[in-house]
Amino acid sequence: MSALEDRLVFQIRAAKLPPPEREAVLIPGRRFRADLCWRDQKLVCEVDGGCFVAGRHSRGMGVTSDCEKHNLLTLAGWRVLRVTNVHVRDGSALRWLEEAL
């Protein structure tokens, strides 16, 4: 869990949206976890931190792993929103979640 996820969860609470499950395992037999999810809505929100500072999400293997995770979730019927710190700060992430929920 990251400070960026915490910030988005705070915004979700303030907007009185349903609370997300955090760090959820959604694909049996796979180790990866979804940052935020709403099982009843089949909605996942992935919070990609470190995009501008050579973090995991901007390196080759990190990008490759993120693509695999996103694709497997999509194939399993999940709707996946991906957001960055810019989207959390400018309110776009919250607006997209409001629309999706």
N, CA, C and O atoms as a printed pandas DataFrame, in Angstrom:
     atom_number atom_name residue_name chain_id  residue_number  x_coord  y_coord  z_coord
0              1         N          MET        A               1    0.841   -1.176    0.000
1              2        CA          MET        A               1    0.000    0.000    0.000
2              3         C          MET        A               1    0.884    1.237    0.000
3              4         O          MET        A               1    1.918    1.284    0.667
4              5         N          SER        A               2    0.466    2.215   -0.745
5              6        CA          SER        A               2    1.277    3.416   -0.886
6              7         C          SER        A               2    0.518    4.639   -0.380
7              8         O          SER        A               2   -0.694    4.608   -0.170
8              9         N          ALA        A               3    1.273    5.704   -0.195
9             10        CA          ALA        A               3    0.663    6.967    0.218
10            11         C          ALA        A               3   -0.305    7.462   -0.861
11            12         O          ALA        A               3   -1.323    8.080   -0.551
12            13         N          LEU        A               4    0.017    7.188   -2.120
13            14        CA          LEU        A               4   -0.860    7.592   -3.219
14            15         C          LEU        A               4   -2.194    6.835   -3.158
15            16         O          LEU        A               4   -3.256    7.426   -3.353
16            17         N          GLU        A               5   -2.132    5.538   -2.888
17            18        CA          GLU        A               5   -3.367    4.761   -2.711
18            19         C          GLU        A               5   -4.164    5.293   -1.533
19            20         O          GLU        A               5   -5.385    5.433   -1.607
20            21         N          ASP        A               6   -3.457    5.590   -0.434
21            22        CA          ASP        A               6   -4.124    6.142    0.752
22            23         C          ASP        A               6   -4.855    7.439    0.412
23            24         O          ASP        A               6   -5.979    7.666    0.862
24            25         N          ARG        A               7   -4.206    8.283   -0.387
25            26        CA          ARG        A               7   -4.816    9.558   -0.776
26            27         C          ARG        A               7   -6.081    9.332   -1.594
27            28         O          ARG        A               7   -7.089   10.010   -1.395
28            29         N          LEU        A               8   -6.020    8.371   -2.520
29            30        CA          LEU        A               8   -7.197    8.079   -3.333
30            31         C          LEU        A               8   -8.314    7.482   -2.473
31            32         O          LEU        A               8   -9.480    7.832   -2.657
32            33         N          VAL        A               9   -7.985    6.603   -1.553
33            34        CA          VAL        A               9   -8.995    6.026   -0.665
34            35         C          VAL        A               9   -9.636    7.123    0.187
35            36         O          VAL        A               9  -10.840    7.081    0.440
36            37         N          PHE        A              10   -8.855    8.095    0.628
37            38        CA          PHE        A              10   -9.403    9.232    1.368
38            39         C          PHE        A              10  -10.424    9.984    0.496
39            40         O          PHE        A              10  -11.504   10.338    0.967
40            41         N          GLN        A              11  -10.075   10.222   -0.768
41            42        CA          GLN        A              11  -10.989   10.910   -1.685
42            43         C          GLN        A              11  -12.266   10.096   -1.892
43            44         O          GLN        A              11  -13.361   10.655   -1.957
44            45         N          ILE        A              12  -12.122    8.783   -1.994
45            46        CA          ILE        A              12  -13.272    7.894   -2.182
46            47         C          ILE        A              12  -14.210    7.998   -0.983
47            48         O          ILE        A              12  -15.427    8.104   -1.142
48            49         N          ARG        A              13  -13.631    7.967    0.220
49            50        CA          ARG        A              13  -14.447    8.098    1.438
50            51         C          ARG        A              13  -15.150    9.450    1.486
51            52         O          ARG        A              13  -16.339    9.528    1.796
52            53         N          ALA        A              14  -14.407   10.519    1.174
53            54        CA          ALA        A              14  -14.975   11.872    1.218
54            55         C          ALA        A              14  -16.128   12.016    0.232
55            56         O          ALA        A              14  -17.078   12.757    0.483
56            57         N          ALA        A              15  -16.043   11.302   -0.895
57            58        CA          ALA        A              15  -17.104   11.351   -1.905
58            59         C          ALA        A              15  -18.248   10.390   -1.582
59            60         O          ALA        A              15  -19.228   10.303   -2.321
60            61         N          LYS        A              16  -18.106    9.671   -0.464
61            62        CA          LYS        A              16  -19.134    8.721   -0.012
62            63         C          LYS        A              16  -19.394    7.602   -1.023
63            64         O          LYS        A              16  -20.523    7.134   -1.175
64            65         N          LEU        A              17  -18.320    7.181   -1.714
65            66        CA          LEU        A              17  -18.418    6.027   -2.604
66            67         C          LEU        A              17  -18.228    4.754   -1.782
67            68         O          LEU        A              17  -17.694    4.812   -0.675
68            69         N          PRO        A              18  -18.652    3.618   -2.303
69            70        CA          PRO        A              18  -18.425    2.367   -1.571
70            71         C          PRO        A              18  -16.929    2.158   -1.331
71            72         O          PRO        A              18  -16.119    2.423   -2.219
72            73         N          PRO        A              19  -16.559    1.688   -0.145
73            74        CA          PRO        A              19  -15.138    1.488    0.139
74            75         C          PRO        A              19  -14.561    0.334   -0.681
75            76         O          PRO        A              19  -15.225   -0.684   -0.874
76            77         N          PRO        A              20  -13.341    0.492   -1.157
77            78        CA          PRO        A              20  -12.725   -0.575   -1.936
78            79         C          PRO        A              20  -12.065   -1.614   -1.028
79            80         O          PRO        A              20  -11.715   -1.340    0.120
80            81         N          GLU        A              21  -11.912   -2.791   -1.574
81            82        CA          GLU        A              21  -11.053   -3.802   -0.960
82            83         C          GLU        A              21   -9.642   -3.492   -1.447
83            84         O          GLU        A              21   -9.447   -3.158   -2.616
84            85         N          ARG        A              22   -8.664   -3.601   -0.563
85            86        CA          ARG        A              22   -7.291   -3.276   -0.945
86            87         C          ARG        A              22   -6.438   -4.530   -1.020
87            88         O          ARG        A              22   -6.608   -5.465   -0.238
88            89         N          GLU        A              23   -5.513   -4.532   -1.978
89            90        CA          GLU        A              23   -4.562   -5.632   -2.147
90            91         C          GLU        A              23   -5.275   -6.974   -2.320
91            92         O          GLU        A              23   -4.920   -7.958   -1.671
92            93         N          ALA        A              24   -6.264   -7.008   -3.181
93            94        CA          ALA        A              24   -7.086   -8.199   -3.383
94            95         C          ALA        A              24   -6.458   -9.156   -4.397
95            96         O          ALA        A              24   -5.974   -8.738   -5.449
96            97         N          VAL        A              25   -6.478  -10.434   -4.062
97            98        CA          VAL        A              25   -6.057  -11.484   -5.001
98            99         C          VAL        A              25   -7.306  -11.889   -5.779
99           100         O          VAL        A              25   -8.278  -12.368   -5.195
100          101         N          LEU        A              26   -7.279  -11.696   -7.092
101          102        CA          LEU        A              26   -8.485  -11.899   -7.903
102          103         C          LEU        A              26   -8.364  -13.021   -8.926
103          104         O          LEU        A              26   -9.379  -13.521   -9.412
104          105         N          ILE        A              27   -7.156  -13.420   -9.258
105          106        CA          ILE        A              27   -6.940  -14.478  -10.244
106          107         C          ILE        A              27   -6.338  -15.677   -9.510
107          108         O          ILE        A              27   -5.181  -15.627   -9.094
108          109         N          PRO        A              28   -7.113  -16.754   -9.348
109          110        CA          PRO        A              28   -6.590  -17.932   -8.639
110          111         C          PRO        A              28   -5.289  -18.434   -9.269
111          112         O          PRO        A              28   -5.151  -18.505  -10.490
112          113         N          GLY        A              29   -4.360  -18.775   -8.409
113          114        CA          GLY        A              29   -3.077  -19.295   -8.871
114          115         C          GLY        A              29   -2.059  -18.235   -9.255
115          116         O          GLY        A              29   -0.931  -18.563   -9.622
116          117         N          ARG        A              30   -2.448  -16.956   -9.173
117          118        CA          ARG        A              30   -1.515  -15.861   -9.497
118          119         C          ARG        A              30   -1.211  -15.095   -8.230
119          120         O          ARG        A              30   -2.079  -14.932   -7.373
120          121         N          ARG        A              31    0.021  -14.621   -8.105
121          122        CA          ARG        A              31    0.444  -13.928   -6.894
122          123         C          ARG        A              31    0.089  -12.446   -6.897
123          124         O          ARG        A              31    0.014  -11.835   -5.831
124          125         N          PHE        A              32   -0.128  -11.862   -8.053
125          126        CA          PHE        A              32   -0.354  -10.420   -8.066
126          127         C          PHE        A              32   -1.664  -10.051   -7.381
127          128         O          PHE        A              32   -2.597  -10.846   -7.279
128          129         N          ARG        A              33   -1.685   -8.802   -6.918
129          130        CA          ARG        A              33   -2.839   -8.270   -6.193
130          131         C          ARG        A              33   -3.323   -7.000   -6.879
131          132         O          ARG        A              33   -2.541   -6.252   -7.467
132          133         N          ALA        A              34   -4.617   -6.778   -6.791
133          134        CA          ALA        A              34   -5.202   -5.539   -7.308
134          135         C          ALA        A              34   -5.098   -4.481   -6.214
135          136         O          ALA        A              34   -5.390   -4.759   -5.051
136          137         N          ASP        A              35   -4.685   -3.275   -6.578
137          138        CA          ASP        A              35   -4.542   -2.200   -5.585
138          139         C          ASP        A              35   -5.870   -1.932   -4.880
139          140         O          ASP        A              35   -5.949   -1.985   -3.652
140          141         N          LEU        A              36   -6.900   -1.647   -5.655
141          142        CA          LEU        A              36   -8.237   -1.369   -5.118
142          143         C          LEU        A              36   -9.243   -2.136   -5.961
143          144         O          LEU        A              36   -9.114   -2.191   -7.184
144          145         N          CYS        A              37  -10.246   -2.731   -5.317
145          146        CA          CYS        A              37  -11.274   -3.403   -6.118
146          147         C          CYS        A              37  -12.622   -3.343   -5.431
147          148         O          CYS        A              37  -12.735   -3.208   -4.213
148          149         N          TRP        A              38  -13.629   -3.450   -6.264
149          150        CA          TRP        A              38  -15.017   -3.539   -5.853
150          151         C          TRP        A              38  -15.543   -4.814   -6.499
151          152         O          TRP        A              38  -15.939   -4.810   -7.665
152          153         N          ARG        A              39  -15.546   -5.903   -5.738
153          154        CA          ARG        A              39  -15.910   -7.215   -6.300
154          155         C          ARG        A              39  -17.312   -7.227   -6.891
155          156         O          ARG        A              39  -17.526   -7.781   -7.969
156          157         N          ASP        A              40  -18.265   -6.621   -6.197
157          158        CA          ASP        A              40  -19.643   -6.653   -6.685
158          159         C          ASP        A              40  -19.816   -5.897   -7.995
159          160         O          ASP        A              40  -20.766   -6.155   -8.734
160          161         N          GLN        A              41  -18.922   -4.979   -8.289
161          162        CA          GLN        A              41  -18.960   -4.217   -9.542
162          163         C          GLN        A              41  -17.978   -4.750  -10.584
163          164         O          GLN        A              41  -17.943   -4.268  -11.717
164          165         N          LYS        A              42  -17.172   -5.759  -10.191
165          166        CA          LYS        A              42  -16.093   -6.289  -11.056
166          167         C          LYS        A              42  -15.218   -5.133  -11.574
167          168         O          LYS        A              42  -14.895   -5.051  -12.759
168          169         N          LEU        A              43  -14.852   -4.250  -10.642
169          170        CA          LEU        A              43  -14.053   -3.073  -10.971
170          171         C          LEU        A              43  -12.748   -3.084  -10.189
171          172         O          LEU        A              43  -12.732   -3.328   -8.982
172          173         N          VAL        A              44  -11.656   -2.818  -10.895
173          174        CA          VAL        A              44  -10.324   -2.722  -10.300
174          175         C          VAL        A              44   -9.768   -1.347  -10.622
175          176         O          VAL        A              44   -9.968   -0.829  -11.721
176          177         N          CYS        A              45   -9.067   -0.759   -9.661
177          178        CA          CYS        A              45   -8.326    0.472   -9.904
178          179         C          CYS        A              45   -6.869    0.209   -9.537
179          180         O          CYS        A              45   -6.549   -0.083   -8.384
180          181         N          GLU        A              46   -6.000    0.315  -10.527
181          182        CA          GLU        A              46   -4.564    0.150  -10.321
182          183         C          GLU        A              46   -3.938    1.538  -10.217
183          184         O          GLU        A              46   -4.107    2.377  -11.102
184          185         N          VAL        A              47   -3.219    1.763   -9.133
185          186        CA          VAL        A              47   -2.590    3.058   -8.869
186          187         C          VAL        A              47   -1.109    2.923   -9.182
187          188         O          VAL        A              47   -0.357    2.317   -8.419
188          189         N          ASP        A              48   -0.695    3.494  -10.313
189          190        CA          ASP        A              48    0.691    3.375  -10.769
190          191         C          ASP        A              48    1.527    4.534  -10.243
191          192         O          ASP        A              48    1.555    5.610  -10.841
192          193         N          GLY        A              49    2.198    4.315   -9.136
193          194        CA          GLY        A              49    3.088    5.328   -8.575
194          195         C          GLY        A              49    4.475    5.221   -9.185
195          196         O          GLY        A              49    4.798    4.216   -9.818
196          197         N          GLY        A              50    5.275    6.219   -9.007
197          198        CA          GLY        A              50    6.659    6.185   -9.474
198          199         C          GLY        A              50    6.825    6.265  -10.978
199          200         O          GLY        A              50    7.880    5.902  -11.498
200          201         N          CYS        A              51    5.812    6.731  -11.689
201          202        CA          CYS        A              51    5.884    6.794  -13.147
202          203         C          CYS        A              51    6.923    7.792  -13.644
203          204         O          CYS        A              51    7.496    7.622  -14.720
204          205         N          PHE        A              52    7.159    8.826  -12.855
205          206        CA          PHE        A              52    8.044    9.899  -13.307
206          207         C          PHE        A              52    9.415    9.861  -12.644
207          208         O          PHE        A              52   10.235   10.754  -12.857
208          209         N          VAL        A              53    9.665    8.829  -11.838
209          210        CA          VAL        A              53   10.953    8.770  -11.131
210          211         C          VAL        A              53   11.626    7.419  -11.329
211          212         O          VAL        A              53   12.290    6.916  -10.423
212          213         N          ALA        A              54   11.458    6.834  -12.501
213          214        CA          ALA        A              54   12.055    5.535  -12.824
214          215         C          ALA        A              54   11.640    4.468  -11.818
215          216         O          ALA        A              54   12.445    3.638  -11.396
216          217         N          GLY        A              55   10.385    4.511  -11.452
217          218        CA          GLY        A              55    9.847    3.496  -10.537
218          219         C          GLY        A              55    9.565    2.196  -11.265
219          220         O          GLY        A              55    9.818    2.076  -12.464
220          221         N          ARG        A              56    9.042    1.226  -10.536
221          222        CA          ARG        A              56    8.790   -0.101  -11.083
222          223         C          ARG        A              56    7.872   -0.055  -12.301
223          224         O          ARG        A              56    8.063   -0.819  -13.247
224          225         N          HIS        A              57    6.882    0.831  -12.289
225          226        CA          HIS        A              57    5.908    0.865  -13.376
226          227         C          HIS        A              57    6.479    1.442  -14.670
227          228         O          HIS        A              57    5.815    1.379  -15.705
228          229         N          SER        A              58    7.673    1.995  -14.645
229          230        CA          SER        A              58    8.230    2.579  -15.862
230          231         C          SER        A              58    9.459    1.824  -16.362
231          232         O          SER        A              58   10.141    2.291  -17.275
232          233         N          ARG        A              59    9.745    0.679  -15.782
233          234        CA          ARG        A              59   10.861   -0.159  -16.238
234          235         C          ARG        A              59   10.311   -1.335  -17.033
235          236         O          ARG        A              59    9.154   -1.722  -16.868
236          237         N          GLY        A              60   11.141   -1.891  -17.887
237          238        CA          GLY        A              60   10.725   -2.957  -18.795
238          239         C          GLY        A              60    9.950   -4.092  -18.157
239          240         O          GLY        A              60    8.830   -4.379  -18.580
240          241         N          MET        A              61   10.510   -4.742  -17.157
241          242        CA          MET        A              61    9.828   -5.885  -16.542
242          243         C          MET        A              61    8.587   -5.450  -15.767
243          244         O          MET        A              61    7.592   -6.174  -15.725
244          245         N          GLY        A              62    8.645   -4.268  -15.155
245          246        CA          GLY        A              62    7.467   -3.767  -14.445
246          247         C          GLY        A              62    6.313   -3.504  -15.390
247          248         O          GLY        A              62    5.168   -3.849  -15.096
248          249         N          VAL        A              63    6.616   -2.887  -16.534
249          250        CA          VAL        A              63    5.587   -2.614  -17.538
250          251         C          VAL        A              63    5.038   -3.932  -18.075
251          252         O          VAL        A              63    3.828   -4.081  -18.245
252          253         N          THR        A              64    5.921   -4.882  -18.340
253          254        CA          THR        A              64    5.511   -6.185  -18.851
254          255         C          THR        A              64    4.592   -6.894  -17.858
255          256         O          THR        A              64    3.560   -7.439  -18.249
256          257         N          SER        A              65    4.959   -6.891  -16.590
257          258        CA          SER        A              65    4.134   -7.523  -15.551
258          259         C          SER        A              65    2.781   -6.828  -15.416
259          260         O          SER        A              65    1.752   -7.485  -15.263
260          261         N          ASP        A              66    2.789   -5.489  -15.473
261          262        CA          ASP        A              66    1.541   -4.735  -15.379
262          263         C          ASP        A              66    0.614   -5.069  -16.552
263          264         O          ASP        A              66   -0.596   -5.200  -16.369
264          265         N          CYS        A              67    1.182   -5.206  -17.758
265          266        CA          CYS        A              67    0.373   -5.569  -18.930
266          267         C          CYS        A              67   -0.250   -6.949  -18.747
267          268         O          CYS        A              67   -1.430   -7.144  -19.037
268          269         N          GLU        A              68    0.540   -7.900  -18.268
269          270        CA          GLU        A              68    0.023   -9.250  -18.044
270          271         C          GLU        A              68   -1.117   -9.226  -17.024
271          272         O          GLU        A              68   -2.168   -9.829  -17.244
272          273         N          LYS        A              69   -0.904   -8.530  -15.917
273          274        CA          LYS        A              69   -1.922   -8.423  -14.873
274          275         C          LYS        A              69   -3.206   -7.801  -15.435
275          276         O          LYS        A              69   -4.297   -8.333  -15.227
276          277         N          HIS        A              70   -3.075   -6.694  -16.133
277          278        CA          HIS        A              70   -4.223   -5.994  -16.708
278          279         C          HIS        A              70   -4.972   -6.911  -17.673
279          280         O          HIS        A              70   -6.199   -7.006  -17.624
280          281         N          ASN        A              71   -4.234   -7.579  -18.541
281          282        CA          ASN        A              71   -4.862   -8.443  -19.538
282          283         C          ASN        A              71   -5.575   -9.630  -18.899
283          284         O          ASN        A              71   -6.688   -9.965  -19.305
284          285         N          LEU        A              72   -4.960  -10.273  -17.912
285          286        CA          LEU        A              72   -5.599  -11.405  -17.237
286          287         C          LEU        A              72   -6.862  -10.968  -16.506
287          288         O          LEU        A              72   -7.869  -11.676  -16.526
288          289         N          LEU        A              73   -6.815   -9.807  -15.864
289          290        CA          LEU        A              73   -8.012   -9.291  -15.198
290          291         C          LEU        A              73   -9.121   -9.007  -16.206
291          292         O          LEU        A              73  -10.280   -9.347  -15.968
292          293         N          THR        A              74   -8.771   -8.390  -17.324
293          294        CA          THR        A              74   -9.748   -8.080  -18.365
294          295         C          THR        A              74  -10.358   -9.358  -18.933
295          296         O          THR        A              74  -11.572   -9.436  -19.122
296          297         N          LEU        A              75   -9.532  -10.350  -19.202
297          298        CA          LEU        A              75  -10.032  -11.615  -19.731
298          299         C          LEU        A              75  -10.934  -12.340  -18.733
299          300         O          LEU        A              75  -11.808  -13.113  -19.127
300          301         N          ALA        A              76  -10.719  -12.087  -17.445
301          302        CA          ALA        A              76  -11.549  -12.689  -16.401
302          303         C          ALA        A              76  -12.826  -11.873  -16.149
303          304         O          ALA        A              76  -13.602  -12.199  -15.251
304          305         N          GLY        A              77  -13.044  -10.817  -16.940
305          306        CA          GLY        A              77  -14.284  -10.056  -16.840
306          307         C          GLY        A              77  -14.227   -8.821  -15.954
307          308         O          GLY        A              77  -15.258   -8.202  -15.692
308          309         N          TRP        A              78  -13.042   -8.455  -15.492
309          310        CA          TRP        A              78  -12.895   -7.264  -14.645
310          311         C          TRP        A              78  -12.746   -6.029  -15.520
311          312         O          TRP        A              78  -12.130   -6.077  -16.585
312          313         N          ARG        A              79  -13.319   -4.921  -15.056
313          314        CA          ARG        A              79  -13.057   -3.612  -15.665
314          315         C          ARG        A              79  -11.873   -3.034  -14.901
315          316         O          ARG        A              79  -11.875   -3.020  -13.670
316          317         N          VAL        A              80  -10.867   -2.561  -15.620
317          318        CA          VAL        A              80   -9.635   -2.099  -14.982
318          319         C          VAL        A              80   -9.392   -0.634  -15.333
319          320         O          VAL        A              80   -9.276   -0.269  -16.503
320          321         N          LEU        A              81   -9.318    0.194  -14.294
321          322        CA          LEU        A              81   -8.911    1.595  -14.459
322          323         C          LEU        A              81   -7.483    1.711  -13.950
323          324         O          LEU        A              81   -7.161    1.213  -12.872
324          325         N          ARG        A              82   -6.629    2.368  -14.724
325          326        CA          ARG        A              82   -5.251    2.615  -14.291
326          327         C          ARG        A              82   -5.072    4.108  -14.121
327          328         O          ARG        A              82   -5.416    4.893  -15.004
328          329         N          VAL        A              83   -4.526    4.495  -12.971
329          330        CA          VAL        A              83   -4.338    5.915  -12.681
330          331         C          VAL        A              83   -2.925    6.157  -12.178
331          332         O          VAL        A              83   -2.266    5.255  -11.661
332          333         N          THR        A              84   -2.472    7.402  -12.341
333          334        CA          THR        A              84   -1.165    7.818  -11.842
334          335         C          THR        A              84   -1.363    8.907  -10.787
335          336         O          THR        A              84   -2.486    9.315  -10.490
336          337         N          ASN        A              85   -0.244    9.361  -10.234
337          338        CA          ASN        A              85   -0.319   10.432   -9.236
338          339         C          ASN        A              85   -0.961   11.692   -9.819
339          340         O          ASN        A              85   -1.645   12.417   -9.097
340          341         N          VAL        A              86   -0.761   11.962  -11.080
341          342        CA          VAL        A              86   -1.376   13.128  -11.725
342          343         C          VAL        A              86   -2.894   12.999  -11.671
343          344         O          VAL        A              86   -3.585   13.970  -11.361
344          345         N          HIS        A              87   -3.422   11.816  -11.969
345          346        CA          HIS        A              87   -4.869   11.598  -11.965
346          347         C          HIS        A              87   -5.462   11.695  -10.566
347          348         O          HIS        A              87   -6.578   12.186  -10.395
348          349         N          VAL        A              88   -4.720   11.229   -9.567
349          350        CA          VAL        A              88   -5.207   11.331   -8.188
350          351         C          VAL        A              88   -5.216   12.802   -7.764
351          352         O          VAL        A              88   -6.188   13.270   -7.170
352          353         N          ARG        A              89   -4.148   13.524   -8.065
353          354        CA          ARG        A              89   -4.051   14.926   -7.654
354          355         C          ARG        A              89   -5.066   15.820   -8.344
355          356         O          ARG        A              89   -5.633   16.710   -7.709
356          357         N          ASP        A              90   -5.309   15.602   -9.640
357          358        CA          ASP        A              90   -6.213   16.525  -10.347
358          359         C          ASP        A              90   -7.692   16.109  -10.261
359          360         O          ASP        A              90   -8.563   16.791  -10.802
360          361         N          GLY        A              91   -7.969   14.992   -9.581
361          362        CA          GLY        A              91   -9.347   14.559   -9.388
362          363         C          GLY        A              91   -9.899   13.655  -10.478
363          364         O          GLY        A              91  -11.026   13.171  -10.369
364          365         N          SER        A              92   -9.113   13.421  -11.537
365          366        CA          SER        A              92   -9.581   12.554  -12.624
366          367         C          SER        A              92   -9.873   11.142  -12.127
367          368         O          SER        A              92  -10.882   10.548  -12.506
368          369         N          ALA        A              93   -9.001   10.605  -11.287
369          370        CA          ALA        A              93   -9.181    9.239  -10.787
370          371         C          ALA        A              93  -10.525    9.111  -10.069
371          372         O          ALA        A              93  -11.270    8.160  -10.310
372          373         N          LEU        A              94  -10.829   10.046   -9.208
373          374        CA          LEU        A              94  -12.088   10.010   -8.478
374          375         C          LEU        A              94  -13.280   10.143   -9.427
375          376         O          LEU        A              94  -14.272    9.433   -9.264
376          377         N          ARG        A              95  -13.205   11.026  -10.400
377          378        CA          ARG        A              95  -14.304   11.188  -11.364
378          379         C          ARG        A              95  -14.549    9.888  -12.138
379          380         O          ARG        A              95  -15.698    9.492  -12.340
380          381         N          TRP        A              96  -13.472    9.226  -12.569
381          382        CA          TRP        A              96  -13.622    7.966  -13.306
382          383         C          TRP        A              96  -14.242    6.896  -12.418
383          384         O          TRP        A              96  -15.087    6.122  -12.869
384          385         N          LEU        A              97  -13.820    6.852  -11.149
385          386        CA          LEU        A              97  -14.387    5.868  -10.226
386          387         C          LEU        A              97  -15.871    6.156   -9.968
387          388         O          LEU        A              97  -16.686    5.235   -9.922
388          389         N          GLU        A              98  -16.213    7.426   -9.803
389          390        CA          GLU        A              98  -17.626    7.790   -9.608
390          391         C          GLU        A              98  -18.464    7.312  -10.803
391          392         O          GLU        A              98  -19.553    6.765  -10.627
392          393         N          GLU        A              99  -17.954    7.520  -11.990
393          394        CA          GLU        A              99  -18.692    7.108  -13.192
394          395         C          GLU        A              99  -18.792    5.579  -13.279
395          396         O          GLU        A              99  -19.839    5.039  -13.637
396          397         N          ALA        A             100  -17.712    4.900  -12.953
397          398        CA          ALA        A             100  -17.697    3.433  -13.046
398          399         C          ALA        A             100  -18.557    2.765  -11.986
399          400         O          ALA        A             100  -19.122    1.694  -12.211
400          401         N          LEU        A             101  -18.649    3.409  -10.825
401          402        CA          LEU        A             101  -19.427    2.825   -9.731
402          403         C          LEU        A             101  -20.883    3.258   -9.804
403          404         O          LEU        A             101  -21.688    2.862   -8.961
